[in-house]
Amino acid sequence: MTLLAIIIATFVGGALSVLIAASLTMAMLGRIVHHLVSLSAGVLLGTALLDILPEAFESRKASPQALFLTLLCGLMFFFLLEKAELYRHSHHHEGDEHHHHHGFDRQQAGRGGWSVILGDSIHNFCDGIIIAAAFLADMRLGVVTSLAIIAHEIPQEVGDYIVLINAGFPRARALFFNLVSGMSAVVGGVIGYFIVGPWEALFPYLLVIASSSFIYVAVADLIPQLQHRLNLRETLTQLGWLAGGLGIVVLAVSQLHGG
């Protein structure tokens, strides 16, 4: 049952993002992607700080000093991985007010398109391992962690899809690359199930590494995209989506704890 839950959870994120991208027009995607980024940031921060980290520290299988050191090393690891262009995100698109010059996405895909696809595949593979570790530690934790990753996966993959379309990729080909990238999470989940399972003593450290991934993505990638000069209404809307992401986590944790 645990392996089945891991497969379902890792499959849903990639498949759902492709379905959303396939069903909506480019204009609609352009309007909602920045809202999804705000929502994703709230979900990732809420899951890391309100659920996964407390779970790791409450396990009492590792000292707080060791877990904080793991958190620090995890943040540095993901920073270095992104520096190597193996942990990239592409939530921007032409006309998204990020102030890239015209044709920026075409250059990005032309010069580094395969790097973006490879980076997202590695990122999704890591997400799969994180989901596997969370389910093996606790089924409830696995559900909340999967929720956070799915919430983050959707704007990430939709953003990649917009970049590829703007760069001249045919719609079907862009969707195909998104699906392949997303399915690497399934591979990571299955491998994680068999590799992580026997090492129960390492679960607190794996959970902290998962938290470092969520915190790094939210703070280094998502939140900077939200740092634009906005009017009061747009700012309140942005805060509303962030609060909504946090609220989803709080509600999910309380409901699952209650169950």
Secondary structure, 3 states (H helix, E strand, C coil): CHHHHHHHHHHHHHHHHHHHHHHCCHHHHHHHHHHHHHHHHHHHHHHHHHHHHHHHHHCCCCCHHHHHHHHHHHHHHHHHHHHCCCCCCCCCCCCCCCCCCCCHHHHHHHHHHHHHHHHHHHHHHHHHHHHHHHHHHCHHHHHHHHHHHHHHHHHHHHHHHHHHHHCCCCHHHHHHHHHHHHHHHHHHHHHHHHHHCCCHHHHHHHHHHHHHHHHHHHHHHHHHHHCCCCCHHHHHHHHHHHHHHHHHHHHHHHHHHHC
